[in-house]
């Protein structure tokens, strides 16, 4: 009798957990991530532009790192980030253009809240210029 009660409680619990997991997977809005990279003319550095977005959030960032690092590499500490902003879904992506082997231009649309900008990368070798688009 006890084993039958235990088995019924166990099966009902498994069914409830399964139903809750299915409900969460169907109702949760997943964020999408798009990554684009531009390698410097000498091939030593890479500027990686990432947008993470869903219907509720949007985050743009640009990182400068050595070209040997994979594009999708995510750092726990954002030492390589030179541009970070909370954007609105549908905002244009920042444009990244290498002017020379050690000069990078980032063109962005000015958001409501000012973005975090770094004039040099973590190595100090790449000079970064930021240009705000006219709205």
C-alpha positions as CSV (number, residue, x, y, z in Angstrom):
1,X,0.0,0.0,0.0
2,X,2.8,2.5,0.9
3,X,4.7,1.7,-2.3
4,X,1.5,2.3,-4.4
5,X,1.0,5.7,-2.7
6,X,4.6,6.7,-3.2
7,X,4.5,5.7,-6.8
8,X,1.3,7.8,-7.4
9,X,2.8,10.8,-5.7
10,X,6.0,10.4,-7.6
11,X,4.3,10.2,-11.0
12,X,2.0,13.1,-10.3
13,X,5.1,15.2,-9.3
14,X,6.9,14.3,-12.5
15,X,3.9,15.2,-14.6
16,X,3.5,18.5,-12.8
17,X,7.2,19.4,-13.3
18,X,7.0,18.4,-16.9
19,X,3.9,20.5,-17.5
20,X,5.5,23.5,-15.8
21,X,8.7,23.1,-17.9
22,X,6.7,23.0,-21.1
23,X,4.7,26.0,-20.1
24,X,7.8,28.0,-19.4
25,X,9.5,27.1,-22.7
26,X,6.4,28.2,-24.6
27,X,5.8,31.5,-22.8
28,X,9.3,32.7,-22.3
29,X,10.6,35.2,-24.8
30,X,14.2,34.1,-25.8
31,X,16.8,36.7,-26.6
32,X,18.5,36.5,-30.0
33,X,22.2,37.3,-30.5
34,X,23.7,38.5,-33.7
35,X,27.5,38.9,-34.0
36,X,29.5,40.5,-36.8
37,X,33.3,41.0,-36.8
38,X,35.7,43.2,-38.8
39,X,39.4,42.4,-38.8
40,X,42.0,45.2,-38.9
41,X,43.9,45.7,-42.1
42,X,47.1,44.0,-40.6
43,X,45.0,41.1,-39.3
44,X,46.2,41.6,-35.7
45,X,43.0,43.0,-34.1
46,X,39.3,42.3,-34.5
47,X,36.3,44.5,-33.7
48,X,33.3,42.4,-32.8
49,X,29.8,44.0,-32.8
50,X,27.2,42.1,-30.8
51,X,23.4,42.7,-30.4
52,X,21.4,40.8,-27.9
53,X,17.7,41.5,-28.3
54,X,14.2,40.3,-27.5
55,X,10.8,42.0,-27.5
56,X,11.7,43.6,-24.2
57,X,15.4,44.3,-24.2
58,X,18.2,45.3,-26.6
59,X,21.9,45.6,-25.8
60,X,24.6,46.6,-28.3
61,X,28.3,46.3,-27.6
62,X,31.5,46.6,-29.6
63,X,34.7,44.8,-28.4
64,X,38.2,45.1,-29.7
65,X,40.4,42.1,-29.1
66,X,43.2,40.1,-30.8
67,X,42.1,38.5,-34.0
68,X,42.8,35.0,-32.8
69,X,40.0,35.1,-30.3
70,X,36.7,33.6,-31.5
71,X,33.9,36.0,-32.4
72,X,31.5,34.6,-29.9
73,X,33.9,34.7,-26.9
74,X,32.1,36.3,-24.0
75,X,34.2,37.7,-21.1
76,X,33.0,37.6,-17.5
77,X,34.7,41.0,-17.0
78,X,34.2,43.2,-20.0
79,X,37.7,44.4,-20.4
80,X,37.5,44.4,-24.2
81,X,34.3,46.5,-24.5
82,X,34.7,49.9,-26.0
83,X,31.0,50.7,-26.7
84,X,28.0,49.5,-24.7
85,X,24.5,50.8,-24.8
86,X,20.9,49.7,-23.9
87,X,19.1,50.3,-27.2
88,X,15.5,50.1,-28.3
89,X,14.5,47.1,-30.4
90,X,14.7,48.2,-34.0
91,X,17.4,50.8,-33.5
92,X,20.1,50.7,-36.2
93,X,23.2,48.7,-35.4
94,X,26.5,50.6,-34.7
95,X,28.8,50.6,-37.7
96,X,32.4,49.5,-37.3
97,X,35.1,50.6,-39.8
98,X,38.9,50.2,-39.6
99,X,40.6,53.4,-40.7
100,X,44.0,51.9,-40.4
101,X,45.7,49.0,-38.6
102,X,45.5,51.0,-35.3
103,X,42.5,53.2,-35.8
104,X,38.8,52.2,-35.6
105,X,35.7,54.3,-36.2
106,X,32.4,53.4,-34.5
107,X,29.3,55.2,-35.9
108,X,26.2,54.9,-33.7
109,X,22.7,56.4,-33.3
110,X,22.6,58.4,-30.1
111,X,20.3,56.6,-27.6
112,X,18.2,58.1,-24.9
113,X,20.8,57.2,-22.2
114,X,24.4,58.0,-23.1
115,X,26.5,54.9,-24.1
116,X,29.6,53.8,-22.3
117,X,32.5,54.8,-24.6
118,X,36.3,53.9,-24.3
119,X,38.7,56.0,-26.4
120,X,41.3,53.1,-26.4
121,X,41.1,49.4,-26.3
122,X,42.5,47.3,-23.4
123,X,45.9,47.0,-25.0
124,X,46.2,50.7,-25.7
125,X,47.3,50.0,-29.3
126,X,44.0,50.9,-31.1
127,X,42.7,54.4,-31.1
128,X,38.9,54.6,-31.3
129,X,36.8,57.4,-32.8
130,X,33.1,57.6,-32.1
131,X,30.7,59.4,-34.4
132,X,27.1,59.9,-33.5
133,X,24.6,59.8,-36.4
134,X,22.1,62.6,-36.9
135,X,18.6,61.5,-36.1
